[in-house]
Amino acid sequence: MDLESTTCLVTGGSGFLGRAVCRLLESRGATVIVPRSRDHDLRRREVVERLLSELRPRVVIHLAAVVGGIGANRRNPATYFYDNAAMALHVLDESYRAGVAKFVGVGTICSYPKFTPVPFRESDLWNGYPEETNAPYGLAKKMMLVQAQAYRAQHQFPAIMLLPTNLYGPGDHFDLESGHVIPSLIRKFVEARRRGDPTVTVWGTGTPTREFLHVSDAAEAIVAATESYDDGEPMNVGSGDEISIRALAELLSDLCGYRGALVFDASRPDGQPRRCVDATRARERIGFRARIPLRDGLIETIRWFEENEGRR
């Protein structure tokens, strides 16, 4: 698909990942439409129907989601399930009914079973139940894959599904209550350095592992898949590099210039034991390889926080 002069509707386009995707689409010559959540409640079918009938996009990229870290997932399981499932249900169905030429759904690595062998392969997706703390969110996103495959089978509707790993980068959400691990730790370390705190507490034991992908790399994969991927099977998007939470915290502490001690609070949940994906399909089918090394991306993200959020 040639995106030049193509009208692309990007739900969640004003969010962290959405802004990066929209910039890249515009660089390809696409006309980008971003429905604002304050004006368009995508949980309501009639709103989505009206939006698509009025704007008539050729491509819909569905990024809108209600997301958060472990704490937020534990406090709001019903919200995270219903809001994400309802949005996907209506946006995909109304895209089909409006004659959209391609639907791109973006899911989550949280959909994988809790004890998936590393590296996660797409064929492992149905081999168990997701990790409990974020299962409602992961399952809601997983249902979008079921829906996409069903519409492809019955209606020949060109819907694809991508499964990105944990994202980070400039412009992330740095709230300590609802943010993900990298932005939350950056904020903790920067503020602790400024106050001269002797210790910083990190949730969990530090033993779980995660894989992180810079938001710019994720946007590259999404746009490349929009252009050239047309398959009912989901596709992992990641760097293939695994790091423990302890090693990540130590690296961030050093990069933030914090010289105090790290305290790991084992009474807090660890989440999934390990996360790292096999990105062979993305490499072979759309030529995707992550470009930004983790250390470089973290330095960039810390700088952005200190120049923007850190001033507040």
Buried (B, 14 or more C-beta within 10 A) or exposed (E): EEBEEBBBBBBBBBBBBBBBBBEBBEEBEBBBBBBEBEEBBBBEBEBBBEBBEEEEBBBBBBBBBBBBBBBBBBEBBEBBBBBBBBBBBBBBBBBBBBEBBBBBBBBBBBBBBBBBEBBBBBEBBEEEEBBBBBBBBBBBBBBBBEBBBBBBEEEEBBBBBBBBBBBBBBBBBBBEEBBBBBBBBBBBBBBBBEEEBEEBEBBBBBEBBBBBBBBBBBBBBBBBBBBEBEEBBBBBBBBBBBBBBBEBBBBBBEBBEBEBEBEBEEEBBBBBEBBBBBBBBBBEBBEBEBEBEBEEBBEBBBEBBBEEBBEE
